[in-house]
Amino acid sequence: MAKSINFLNTNCLLRYVLGDNQTQAEKVEALIRQGVQIETAAFLEFVWVLQSFYKMSRQQVHDRLKIITDDKRVNCEKVLLDEVAALYLSQKQVSFLDIYLSLVAEQKGGYLRTFDEPLSKKMPQQVQLVT
């Protein structure tokens, strides 16, 4: 059975937005022109790599994330990722991952439970302290 959906991993996302390997960036662009699926796990790692390895600011990370999520040929959790990206810019002390987890918990009718007291104070509508 032929597989027809192309899924992209973090490495592809990085090559595409960084353009540090032009050949690979062009190959990713060709795949995107056909339409691709990108799972949220790839975006979570993408943000982490841009911050930790490439030492990018939140604004730089946000802008590169939006290059991908705003592309109509990319199938992903666009609405959720847009909300996470917006909070990522405004909640300077909260990680992209914690924002994502707290919004998913809220969408599913629950709370993100944590021992991280500062996080529970920064996002009290979505996060509750484990006591």
C-alpha positions as a Python dict, from the first residue, in 0.01 Angstrom:
ca = {
    (1, 'M'): (0, 0, 0),
    (2, 'A'): (142, 335, -104),
    (3, 'K'): (169, 603, 163),
    (4, 'S'): (48, 942, 50),
    (5, 'I'): (96, 1175, 347),
    (6, 'N'): (432, 1336, 413),
    (7, 'F'): (508, 1403, 779),
    (8, 'L'): (796, 1635, 864),
    (9, 'N'): (1025, 1598, 1162),
    (10, 'T'): (1209, 1867, 1357),
    (11, 'N'): (1523, 1845, 1144),
    (12, 'C'): (1320, 1926, 832),
    (13, 'L'): (1154, 2221, 1006),
    (14, 'L'): (1489, 2358, 1116),
    (15, 'R'): (1650, 2327, 772),
    (16, 'Y'): (1346, 2495, 616),
    (17, 'V'): (1335, 2803, 839),
    (18, 'L'): (1708, 2841, 899),
    (19, 'G'): (1820, 2782, 540),
    (20, 'D'): (2156, 2666, 672),
    (21, 'N'): (2162, 2380, 424),
    (22, 'Q'): (2014, 2514, 103),
    (23, 'T'): (1980, 2173, -64),
    (24, 'Q'): (1784, 2033, 229),
    (25, 'A'): (1576, 2350, 262),
    (26, 'E'): (1475, 2321, -104),
    (27, 'K'): (1379, 1956, -60),
    (28, 'V'): (1160, 2046, 237),
    (29, 'E'): (1004, 2330, 36),
    (30, 'A'): (920, 2079, -240),
    (31, 'L'): (747, 1855, 14),
    (32, 'I'): (555, 2148, 159),
    (33, 'R'): (433, 2243, -189),
    (34, 'Q'): (271, 1897, -202),
    (35, 'G'): (116, 1946, 143),
    (36, 'V'): (253, 1805, 467),
    (37, 'Q'): (146, 1702, 814),
    (38, 'I'): (343, 1823, 1114),
    (39, 'E'): (266, 1679, 1455),
    (40, 'T'): (283, 1901, 1760),
    (41, 'A'): (568, 1696, 1909),
    (42, 'A'): (789, 1814, 1620),
    (43, 'F'): (698, 2177, 1696),
    (44, 'L'): (774, 2132, 2065),
    (45, 'E'): (1122, 2005, 1985),
    (46, 'F'): (1164, 2274, 1715),
    (47, 'V'): (1104, 2551, 1969),
    (48, 'W'): (1335, 2388, 2223),
    (49, 'V'): (1619, 2354, 1969),
    (50, 'L'): (1583, 2713, 1847),
    (51, 'Q'): (1599, 2839, 2207),
    (52, 'S'): (1863, 2610, 2353),
    (53, 'F'): (2099, 2538, 2064),
    (54, 'Y'): (2053, 2845, 1843),
    (55, 'K'): (1998, 3081, 2141),
    (56, 'M'): (1711, 3261, 1968),
    (57, 'S'): (1488, 3508, 2147),
    (58, 'R'): (1120, 3434, 2199),
    (59, 'Q'): (1033, 3677, 1921),
    (60, 'Q'): (1274, 3504, 1679),
    (61, 'V'): (1135, 3162, 1771),
    (62, 'H'): (779, 3289, 1736),
    (63, 'D'): (850, 3436, 1393),
    (64, 'R'): (1004, 3112, 1264),
    (65, 'L'): (720, 2906, 1405),
    (66, 'K'): (468, 3128, 1227),
    (67, 'I'): (648, 3081, 893),
    (68, 'I'): (541, 2718, 913),
    (69, 'T'): (205, 2732, 1090),
    (70, 'D'): (75, 3014, 869),
    (71, 'D'): (143, 2814, 552),
    (72, 'K'): (-189, 2678, 422),
    (73, 'R'): (-11, 2372, 281),
    (74, 'V'): (89, 2266, 632),
    (75, 'N'): (-161, 2057, 826),
    (76, 'C'): (-113, 2092, 1203),
    (77, 'E'): (-293, 2209, 1515),
    (78, 'K'): (-290, 2567, 1384),
    (79, 'V'): (-544, 2721, 1622),
    (80, 'L'): (-383, 2569, 1931),
    (81, 'L'): (-29, 2648, 1816),
    (82, 'D'): (-126, 3008, 1738),
    (83, 'E'): (-267, 3044, 2090),
    (84, 'V'): (44, 2888, 2242),
    (85, 'A'): (269, 3113, 2031),
    (86, 'A'): (84, 3427, 2144),
    (87, 'L'): (109, 3332, 2510),
    (88, 'Y'): (473, 3236, 2460),
    (89, 'L'): (545, 3600, 2372),
    (90, 'S'): (347, 3745, 2663),
    (91, 'Q'): (433, 3492, 2937),
    (92, 'K'): (810, 3548, 2943),
    (93, 'Q'): (880, 3310, 3231),
    (94, 'V'): (672, 3016, 3105),
    (95, 'S'): (809, 2757, 2866),
    (96, 'F'): (646, 2682, 2534),
    (97, 'L'): (589, 2325, 2653),
    (98, 'D'): (418, 2430, 2977),
    (99, 'I'): (195, 2671, 2785),
    (100, 'Y'): (105, 2395, 2540),
    (101, 'L'): (30, 2143, 2816),
    (102, 'S'): (-179, 2391, 3014),
    (103, 'L'): (-390, 2484, 2710),
    (104, 'V'): (-445, 2120, 2616),
    (105, 'A'): (-554, 2047, 2973),
    (106, 'E'): (-791, 2342, 2964),
    (107, 'Q'): (-936, 2234, 2626),
    (108, 'K'): (-1004, 1890, 2768),
    (109, 'G'): (-1179, 2034, 3072),
    (110, 'G'): (-898, 1990, 3319),
    (111, 'Y'): (-598, 2156, 3476),
    (112, 'L'): (-228, 2107, 3432),
    (113, 'R'): (-114, 1986, 3773),
    (114, 'T'): (237, 2078, 3886),
    (115, 'F'): (472, 2125, 4180),
    (116, 'D'): (594, 2445, 4007),
    (117, 'E'): (443, 2719, 4223),
    (118, 'P'): (554, 3011, 4000),
    (119, 'L'): (388, 2842, 3700),
    (120, 'S'): (63, 2794, 3893),
    (121, 'K'): (65, 3166, 3977),
    (122, 'K'): (139, 3278, 3621),
    (123, 'M'): (-137, 3071, 3464),
    (124, 'P'): (-395, 3017, 3740),
    (125, 'Q'): (-686, 2948, 3504),
    (126, 'Q'): (-510, 2649, 3350),
    (127, 'V'): (-262, 2533, 3613),
    (128, 'Q'): (-309, 2408, 3968),
    (129, 'L'): (-47, 2331, 4226),
    (130, 'V'): (-21, 1976, 4356),
    (131, 'T'): (-49, 2006, 4732),
}
